[in-house]
């Protein structure tokens, strides 16, 4: 069982942070490569707003003034078109990675833990957003711009200890109007805190994405025969002599959970996606990028 930060002495906490920091250079390098592959070339905000660069033509709507109409483009068709420019106003993004004990699970020595993969995706996304001029932070911290902020985020990710319990929830009190928020978790625990969070976010006009990170074993339930299942904290246990007989029920429950989260995200104007730790992290990052630009 992991030791909670409240039970650590300052010396133990510092030692733990120093030990965790050993993995910091590797995490930074991996995230930099992943972010660079995503944002090769110039990166813009990719949304309409005040700026100098052309973004797109769109059909004129009620409220557009005659001055905003691009008459040269409109002359080539039967409709009237407005020339949108790309926004240059920095956006604010908040990223949360669950520290629940179960996030440290990996079903194979050749696979990263769910937390390690979530940390990599969180940092790579942060770097890409920062390169685009946005302000980014982990949930609860003040968003800042610039490459130095990537180092702060990386240090926070690797130095925070895992929770002793099986549950963790994003801090709803940290939500701010107009933010974009990305949540990384396995979402296998009680869904109500996440549902409440999405409801509060929608009321504040906060948009974002949920990313469910699972190990392949949790996706496919490969166990057979006699198996003792227990949660990472040991609080929950289930002993069975026929694990294979539970597979259909487990997969049905997993599908129900995903459907619940997907509906809740849609109702809040959020996006819900899944990621298997055996898959390439670039796949999840590309999905996130397109979701945030939508």
DRENDREN-310988 format. One line per 4 residues: number of its first residue (from 1); their letters; for each residue x, y, z of C-alpha. Coordinates in Angstrom, 1 decimal. Layout:
NUM	A	X Y Z  ...
//
This chain:
1	XXXX	0.0 0.0 0.0  1.3 3.5 -0.9  2.0 6.0 1.9  -0.1 9.1 1.7
5	XXXX	1.7 12.5 1.7  0.1 13.4 5.1  2.0 10.5 6.8  5.4 11.4 5.3
9	XXXX	8.0 13.4 7.1  9.6 16.3 5.1  12.7 14.1 4.6  10.7 11.2 3.3
13	XXXX	8.7 13.4 1.0  11.9 15.0 -0.4  13.5 11.6 -0.9  10.4 10.4 -2.7
17	XXXX	10.4 13.4 -5.0  14.1 13.0 -5.8  13.5 9.3 -6.6  10.6 10.1 -8.9
21	XXXX	12.6 12.8 -10.6  15.0 10.2 -11.9  12.4 9.5 -14.6  11.9 13.1 -15.4
25	XXXX	14.5 13.5 -18.3  13.0 10.4 -20.0  9.5 11.7 -19.7  10.5 15.1 -21.0
29	XXXX	12.3 13.6 -24.0  9.4 11.3 -24.9  6.9 14.0 -24.5  8.9 16.5 -26.6
33	XXXX	9.2 14.0 -29.5  5.5 13.2 -29.3  4.5 16.9 -29.3  6.9 17.7 -32.1
37	XXXX	5.4 15.0 -34.3  2.0 16.5 -33.6  2.9 20.2 -34.2  5.4 20.0 -37.0
41	XXXX	5.4 23.4 -38.6  3.6 26.5 -37.5  0.8 26.1 -35.1  -2.2 28.5 -34.7
45	XXXX	-5.1 28.7 -32.4  -7.4 27.3 -35.2  -10.5 29.2 -34.2  -12.1 32.4 -35.4
49	XXXX	-11.2 35.6 -33.7  -9.2 38.8 -33.9  -5.9 38.3 -35.7  -4.0 38.9 -38.9
53	XXXX	-3.9 35.4 -40.5  -6.7 34.1 -42.7  -8.4 31.1 -41.3  -11.5 30.3 -43.4
57	XXXX	-14.4 31.6 -45.4  -17.9 31.0 -43.9  -21.4 31.9 -45.1  -22.6 35.3 -43.8
61	XXXX	-25.2 35.0 -41.0  -27.5 37.4 -39.2  -25.4 40.0 -37.3  -22.6 40.2 -39.9
65	XXXX	-22.2 43.7 -41.1  -21.8 44.7 -44.8  -18.2 45.7 -44.0  -17.4 42.2 -42.9
69	XXXX	-18.5 40.6 -46.2  -15.7 39.6 -48.5  -17.4 40.8 -51.7  -14.7 39.4 -54.1
73	XXXX	-15.3 35.9 -52.7  -19.1 36.4 -52.6  -19.1 37.4 -56.3  -18.0 33.9 -57.3
77	XXXX	-21.1 32.3 -55.9  -24.8 33.0 -55.1  -24.2 33.6 -51.4  -22.3 36.1 -49.3
81	XXXX	-19.2 35.0 -47.4  -17.2 36.4 -44.4  -13.5 36.1 -44.2  -12.6 34.8 -40.7
85	XXXX	-9.2 35.4 -39.2  -7.5 33.1 -36.8  -7.6 34.0 -33.1  -4.4 35.2 -31.5
89	XXXX	-5.8 35.5 -28.0  -4.2 32.8 -25.8  -6.5 30.1 -24.5  -6.3 28.5 -21.1
93	XXXX	-6.1 24.7 -20.6  -6.2 22.7 -17.4  -5.1 19.1 -17.3  -5.9 16.5 -14.7
97	XXXX	-4.3 13.0 -14.3  -5.8 10.7 -11.7  -3.5 9.6 -8.9  -5.8 6.7 -7.8
101	XXXX	-3.9 3.6 -6.8  -5.3 1.6 -9.7  -3.6 3.9 -12.2  -0.3 2.3 -11.4
105	XXXX	-1.5 -1.0 -12.8  0.2 -2.7 -15.8  -0.7 -6.2 -16.9  2.7 -6.8 -18.7
109	XXXX	6.3 -6.0 -18.1  6.5 -4.6 -21.7  3.7 -2.2 -21.1  3.6 1.1 -19.3
113	XXXX	1.3 1.6 -16.3  -1.9 3.5 -17.0  -0.5 6.4 -15.0  2.8 6.5 -16.9
117	XXXX	1.0 6.6 -20.2  -1.5 9.3 -18.9  1.5 11.4 -17.7  3.1 11.1 -21.1
121	XXXX	0.0 12.2 -23.0  -0.7 15.0 -20.5  2.8 16.4 -20.9  3.0 16.0 -24.6
125	XXXX	-0.4 17.8 -25.0  0.8 20.5 -22.6  3.9 21.1 -24.7  1.9 21.2 -28.0
129	XXXX	-0.5 23.7 -26.5  2.3 25.8 -25.0  4.1 25.9 -28.4  0.8 27.3 -29.8
133	XXXX	0.9 30.2 -27.3  -1.7 28.9 -24.9  -1.6 29.0 -21.1  -1.5 25.5 -19.5
137	XXXX	-1.4 24.0 -16.0  -2.3 21.0 -14.1  -5.8 21.3 -12.4  -5.6 23.6 -9.4
141	XXXX	-2.5 25.4 -10.5  -2.5 28.8 -12.3  -2.1 28.4 -16.1  1.1 30.0 -17.5
145	XXXX	2.6 30.3 -21.0  6.0 29.4 -22.2  8.4 26.4 -22.3  9.4 26.8 -18.7
149	XXXX	5.9 25.8 -17.8  6.4 22.4 -19.4  9.2 21.7 -17.0  7.0 22.7 -14.0
153	XXXX	4.2 20.4 -15.3  6.6 17.5 -15.8  8.0 17.9 -12.3  4.6 18.0 -10.7
157	XXXX	3.6 14.8 -12.6  6.5 12.7 -11.6  6.8 13.9 -8.0  3.2 13.5 -6.8
161	XXXX	2.7 10.3 -4.9  -0.1 7.9 -5.7  -3.1 7.9 -3.5  -3.6 5.0 -1.1
165	XXXX	-7.2 4.6 -2.1  -9.0 3.4 -5.2  -10.9 6.7 -5.9  -9.8 10.1 -7.1
169	XXXX	-11.8 12.9 -8.6  -10.9 16.1 -10.5  -11.2 19.3 -8.4  -14.5 20.9 -9.4
173	XXXX	-13.7 24.0 -7.4  -10.8 24.7 -9.7  -13.1 25.1 -12.8  -13.1 28.6 -14.3
177	XXXX	-15.4 29.9 -17.0  -14.0 29.6 -20.6  -11.4 27.0 -19.7  -10.7 23.9 -21.7
181	XXXX	-10.1 20.9 -19.5  -8.7 17.4 -20.2  -9.2 14.6 -17.7  -7.1 11.4 -17.8
185	XXXX	-8.3 8.4 -15.7  -9.4 4.8 -16.0  -12.9 5.8 -14.9  -13.5 2.4 -13.4
189	XXXX	-14.5 3.7 -10.0  -17.7 5.5 -8.9  -18.8 7.6 -11.9  -20.9 10.1 -9.9
193	XXXX	-18.0 12.5 -9.1  -17.2 12.7 -12.8  -20.8 13.2 -13.8  -21.2 16.0 -11.2
197	XXXX	-18.0 17.6 -12.5  -19.3 17.6 -16.1  -22.5 19.2 -14.9  -20.7 22.0 -13.2
201	XXXX	-18.3 22.4 -16.1  -21.2 22.8 -18.5  -22.8 25.4 -16.3  -19.6 27.5 -16.5
205	XXXX	-19.2 27.1 -20.2  -16.1 24.9 -19.7  -15.4 22.5 -22.6  -13.0 19.6 -22.8
209	XXXX	-12.3 15.9 -23.1  -12.3 12.7 -21.0  -9.6 10.2 -21.9  -10.1 6.7 -20.4
213	XXXX	-6.8 5.0 -20.2  -6.9 1.2 -19.7  -4.5 -1.7 -19.8  -5.2 -4.4 -22.5
217	XXXX	-6.1 -6.8 -19.7  -8.8 -4.5 -18.6  -10.0 -4.2 -22.2  -10.2 -7.9 -22.9
221	XXXX	-10.4 -9.7 -19.5  -8.1 -12.6 -20.5  -8.2 -14.5 -17.1  -9.5 -18.0 -16.8
225	XXXX	-9.7 -20.5 -13.9  -9.3 -19.7 -10.3  -8.4 -16.0 -9.8  -8.4 -13.7 -6.8
229	XXXX	-9.3 -10.2 -8.0  -8.6 -7.2 -5.7  -8.4 -3.5 -6.1  -5.0 -1.8 -6.0
233	XXXX	-5.7 -0.6 -2.4  -6.9 -4.1 -1.4  -10.2 -2.6 -0.2  -12.2 -4.7 -2.7
237	XXXX	-11.7 -8.4 -3.3  -13.5 -11.1 -5.3  -12.4 -14.7 -5.4  -13.6 -16.9 -8.2
241	XXXX	-12.9 -20.4 -9.5  -14.2 -19.6 -13.0  -12.8 -16.2 -14.1  -13.6 -17.0 -17.8
245	XXXX	-17.3 -17.2 -16.9  -17.2 -13.6 -15.7  -15.8 -12.2 -19.0  -19.2 -11.6 -20.8
249	XXXX	-20.6 -9.8 -17.7  -17.4 -7.7 -17.2  -17.3 -6.6 -20.9  -21.0 -5.7 -20.8
253	XXXX	-20.4 -3.6 -17.6  -17.4 -1.9 -19.3  -19.5 -1.1 -22.4  -22.2 0.4 -20.1
257	XXXX	-19.7 2.6 -18.3  -18.4 3.9 -21.6  -21.8 4.6 -22.8  -22.7 6.5 -19.6
261	XXXX	-19.5 8.6 -19.9  -20.0 9.2 -23.6  -23.6 10.5 -23.1  -22.6 12.7 -20.1
265	XXXX	-19.7 14.2 -22.2  -22.0 14.8 -25.1  -24.6 16.5 -22.9  -21.9 18.8 -21.5
269	XXXX	-20.5 19.5 -25.0  -17.4 17.5 -24.2  -15.6 14.7 -25.9  -15.0 11.1 -24.6
273	XXXX	-12.3 8.9 -25.9  -10.5 5.7 -24.9  -6.8 4.6 -25.1  -5.2 1.2 -24.7
277	XXXX	-1.7 1.3 -23.2  -0.6 -1.2 -25.8  -1.5 1.3 -28.6  0.8 4.0 -29.8
281	XXXX	0.4 7.2 -27.7  0.4 9.3 -30.9  -3.1 7.9 -31.7  -4.6 9.3 -28.5
285	XXXX	-2.7 12.6 -28.9  -4.0 13.1 -32.4  -7.6 12.3 -31.2  -7.2 14.8 -28.4
289	XXXX	-5.8 17.5 -30.7  -8.8 17.2 -33.1  -11.3 17.1 -30.2  -9.9 20.3 -28.8
293	XX	-10.0 22.0 -32.1  -13.6 21.0 -32.8
//
